[in-house]
């Protein structure tokens, strides 16, 4: 159990310290814009999918679907999604589509670049299976919900459905999850030289993801200056979302590690997908960009608080 600030710092500071290294490297020109894109693509398309594949193929998966675990997380996610939409429209006078972007930014977590390194550091291999099972449904559920709300206001089209299905089917993270799950069910595991190659690629996931996030923060910065809505989004994402999930873990029975992973997953900063979705539709880009960078900076402190609350050790 963690009882001191020093114990919490051992988990939090190396993770966010690596993000800072990436940010400073980009700031002083040590790493170029091209390298930023390339490293992010390597992490998202190859290294993290291989890490997920290795973990799921070698781990013992639950016999039954962890419905309580998923319900606890997503009930909290859609609670803050709705609150952020309400605040955008009532407090800041934004349109319905802009409000959807606000909601998505508040409910969608940075799972790959912060969640995977930090949660694995906090819980080790014991937290890997609940982490990757949640990742398996997190992006599809949140992205489908946001797309339905965005397209619904302008008339939902068959082309949009097909485009969304294709994007999810070809998502490298999801491919790694499906391949790992199938390998585990079939009893297939990498051995010998392939095993060593898988291990090397998986080992690169954590440091490269954190450096890549730091490089991205230099690029996106606090563009847009939409500070008020960004603060609201950060409060909902970093405090309200994990608090709601924490409360629901007492309602739905689950092992302590699963409960802790769900809460920490909810406590992650806003994901870069919020910015990408905003840019795709050309709305609320400044808000989503500010929310990503501001929530990442504040997460250094809020994650430490949640680690203390959870007594992670």
C-alpha positions, 0 to 999 in steps of 0.5 A: 500500500502506498502511504507516502508522497515518495511512493506515489512519486515513484510511479508518477514522476518517471511516466510524466518525466518521459513526457517532459523529455519528449516535449523539451526535445521538440522544444529545442529542436532536437527532434523534428516534426517528421520524427514526431509523426513517425514515432507516433505512428510506430507506437500506435500501429506497431509497438502497442498492438504487439504489446497488447497481443503478447499480453492477451496471448500469454494471460489468463482471460476471465471465464465470463464477460466482466459486465460490471467492470465495463458498466462502471467505467462507461456509466462514468464516461457518459455521465461526464460526456453529458455534463460537458455537453450541457456546460458547453451549451448552457454556460458557453453558448456553443452549438450542439455539434461543438457540445458533442466535441466537448463531451467527447473530450471529457469522456474519452481518455488517453489510453495508449500514450499515458494509460498503458505506461502508467497503469502497467507501472502501477499494477504490473502484469496483474493489471494488464488484462483488465487494462487491455480488455477495457481498451478493446471496447473504449475507443469503439464505444466512445467514437461511435457515440460521438459520431452518431451525435455529430452526424445525427444533427445533420442527417445520419448517412449510410456512407458514414456508417461504412466509413466508421465500421472500416476505421474500427475494423482496421484500427491497429490497436483493435487488431492487436486485441483481436489477434491476442484474444484469438491466440489465447483461445487457440493456445498459440504463443510466440516462441524462440526468435519470434518471441524475442522479436515480440518482446523487443517490440513490446518493450519499446511501447512504453518509452516511445509512447511517452516521448511521442506524447511529449513531442505532440504536446509541443506541436499542439500546445494551448492553441485556440485560447479557449481556456474556460471550456477547457478547464471545465473539460479537465475538471470533468475528465480528471476528477468527476469521471474517476470519482464516478467510476470509483463510486460504481466499483462498490456497486458492481462486484469486481477484484480490487485490481480491476476496480483500480484499473477502471478508476485510473483509466478514467483518471487519464487525461483527454485523449488526442482522438478528441483533437482529431475528431474536432479537426475532422469536422472543423469545429471546437478545434481550439477547445479540444487542443487546449483540453488535451494539453492542459489535462495532460499537465494537470494529470501529474497531480490528479493521478497522484491523488487517485493513486493515494485514494486507491492505495496502489502498491 
